[in-house]
Amino acid sequence: MKIGELSKKMGVSIRSLRYYEQKNLIRPSRLENGYREFEKSDIEKVKAVQLFLKIGMNTDEIYHVLSCDDFHLTENNGCAHIAVELYSKRLTNVRQQINYLQKIEHQLENLVDYWDKEKEKARK
């Protein structure tokens, strides 16, 4: 399939697909006329890239995961160590963000309570 077809099918811009190619996250073959030709396996890679970007990984981190023997993470290919390290870092980061957001939530709850009480005082 051509880049426009993949873009429509995946809901990903052509510009993003070209960027993924530039970062070696996907590797379409080229036709004689220079057009990119994507395989069905590229659909899975684009899905994976989108997921990894959503969880906050950058393209360099994604490259290391995608370059691991077509996602078969085993002790033999050395990818398990890379995957565990990347995901652990990401998990730690997410937990820190959750903690930070919980603190903000608590502060906002206090502000709402305070201003609700002030509003009630003003009515009396």
HELIX and SHEET records of a PDB file:
HELIX    1   1 ILE A    3  MET A   10  1                                   8    
HELIX    2   2 ILE A   14  GLN A   22  1                                   9    
HELIX    3   3 LYS A   40  LYS A   54  1                                  15    
HELIX    4   4 THR A   59  LEU A   66  1                                   8    
HELIX    5   5 ASP A   69  PHE A   71  5                                   3    
HELIX    6   6 CYS A   79  ARG A  123  1                                  45    
SHEET    1   A 2 SER A  29  ARG A  30  0                                        
SHEET    2   A 2 ARG A  36  GLU A  37 -1                                        
END                                                                             
